[in-house]
Amino acid sequence: MLSAISAATIDHEPVNLTLRVTSRPDLQHLPTIVQNLGFEYDKILHSIANEVLESVVAKSSPLVLFTSHSWYSDRVRDAFVQRAKYLNILIDEVDITHFSCTDNPK
């Protein structure tokens, strides 16, 4: 799954991000997943991606996002895994494949 978002940092600077996620259902909870989310359960991942990225970006400055990519990636992965786990979706991989800052017109 690929999800691209635009979000604002703590300094209100807009940034663009693309997140790539590989996932699978927790087979022990498959009936619950289908009952609660339907057969296309993986569509919820886009909502989770937007929620997680916007939350982490909003707490950071562009400089931190740019210079501390590892720290930022870890925060995104941890939050994504926790949110998906609540829905019985197992996350195998989370990667930020694109990050850019956009200039605010003055």
N, C-alpha and C positions, 0 to 999 in steps of 0.2 A: 504494500500500500504506500502510495506517495501522497503527501499532504503539503500544500503550499499555503502559507499565511503571511499576512502583514500584521505587525503588532507594534505597539509603542513601548519604548523603554521607560524607565523611571524618570528620565529627563525629557520625556515626550518626543523622543526621536524615533521616527518610523524605521523599522527594519523588515526585511523580507527573509523568510526562511522556508526551506523545504526539508521535510522529514520523511525518511524511508523506514518502514516498519515491517518486519516479518513476524507473523503470529500464527497460532493454532489454537483450537478449542481445547480446554481441559476435558478430555474424553470421559472422565469420571462424572462430569457435570453436564454432559451434552444434552440430556433431556431438559435440564433447567435452562440452559442457554437457548435452546430452540423455543421453549415455552415463553421465556422472558424477552428474547430479542428476535426470534424468528430464524429462518434458515439462512438469511443473509446477515448474520450476526456481525460479520466483519465490517459492515458499513458504519457501525458505531465507532470504529477506530478513527475515522476522520474527525468526529466530534471530540474524541479524547485528545487527539493531536492538537486541535485548535485550542482546547481548554488548557492543556499542559503548556504549550508554547507561549500562549498569551500570558499565563500566570508567571512563568519563569522569566520571560522577557521583561514584564512589567516591574520586576524586582531588581533589574540589572541596568547598568549603564552601557552604552554602546562600546565604550572602552573595555569594560570587563568582558562583554560578549566576544569582542575581537581578540583580546590578548589572553583570555583564560578559556579557550575553547574546550579543553578537557574538563574543567570544572563545570562549565555550562552544560556540556554534553551529558555528564554524569547526573546533573540535576534533572535534566529532561528525561533521561532514561529511567531514573528511579521513580519519578512521578508518573510516568507512563505505565511502567510495570505495575505499580501499586493500584492505579486506577483500573487497568485492564484485569488485574487479578480479582478485584471486587466483582467483576462481571464474568469470572471463570474463563478468561481468555489468557493464554500463556504467550508471553512476548519472547521471541528468540533473539531479535536484533532491533536496535534503534540507532539510526544514523542521521545526523544533520548533513544533508548533501549539498546544501546551498545556504549561504548567509551573506546578506549585503545590507548596508545602510543606505537609506535614501536621503538626499539633501532636502531640508526644509526650505521652501522659498522664503526669503526675508522681506 
